[in-house]
Amino acid sequence: MSKAKNSKKEDKKKIVNNFQINEKDTGSAEVQIGLLTKEIKDLTEHLRVHIHDHSSRRGLLKKVSLRRKFLKYLQADSPQRYEKVVKKIKK
C-alpha cells in the first residue's frame, strides 16, 4: 500500500476513535458527522487550488447536505450528543 492510503486509513481510525460512542461503534451519527467533516475540509482545500473543478464542488455540496441531515437528526434525537459533536467539530 502507498503512504497516502496508509495515512488516510490512520486518519479515518483517529476520527472514528474520537467520535465513537463505544468501542465497536463505527457507524453512529457522530462518527458519520466526523468523517464527513474531514472530507469536507479536504474538498474545500482542493477547491481552493482547483477553482474550476465543478464535479468536486458538487460532491462537496452533497457532503455538506448529508452532514446537515445527520446534525438535524442528532439534534432532534439527543440534544446532549448534538452539543458534544458540535464542540468536537469546532476544534
WOHU-V215639 format. One record per residue. N is the residue number from 1. RES is the residue in three letters. D_CENTER is the distance of its C-alpha to the mean C-alpha in whole Angstrom. Layout:
BEGIN
n->[N:N]
res->[RES:RES]
d_center->[D_CENTER:D_CENTER]
END
This chain:
BEGIN
n->[1:2:3:4:5:6:7:8:9:10:11:12:13:14:15:16:17:18:19:20:21:22:23:24:25:26:27:28:29:30:31:32:33:34:35:36:37:38:39:40:41:42:43:44:45:46:47:48:49:50:51:52:53:54:55:56:57:58:59:60:61:62:63:64:65:66:67:68:69:70:71:72:73:74:75:76:77:78:79:80:81:82:83:84:85:86:87:88:89:90:91]
res->[MET:SER:LYS:ALA:LYS:ASN:SER:LYS:LYS:GLU:ASP:LYS:LYS:LYS:ILE:VAL:ASN:ASN:PHE:GLN:ILE:ASN:GLU:LYS:ASP:THR:GLY:SER:ALA:GLU:VAL:GLN:ILE:GLY:LEU:LEU:THR:LYS:GLU:ILE:LYS:ASP:LEU:THR:GLU:HIS:LEU:ARG:VAL:HIS:ILE:HIS:ASP:HIS:SER:SER:ARG:ARG:GLY:LEU:LEU:LYS:LYS:VAL:SER:LEU:ARG:ARG:LYS:PHE:LEU:LYS:TYR:LEU:GLN:ALA:ASP:SER:PRO:GLN:ARG:TYR:GLU:LYS:VAL:VAL:LYS:LYS:ILE:LYS:LYS]
d_center->[24:23:21:18:17:18:16:13:14:14:11:9:12:12:8:10:13:12:10:12:15:18:19:18:15:13:12:12:10:9:7:6:4:4:3:2:3:4:6:7:8:10:11:13:14:16:17:19:21:21:22:24:21:21:19:16:16:16:13:11:13:12:8:9:12:10:7:11:12:10:11:15:15:14:16:19:19:19:19:19:16:14:16:15:11:12:14:11:9:12:13]
END
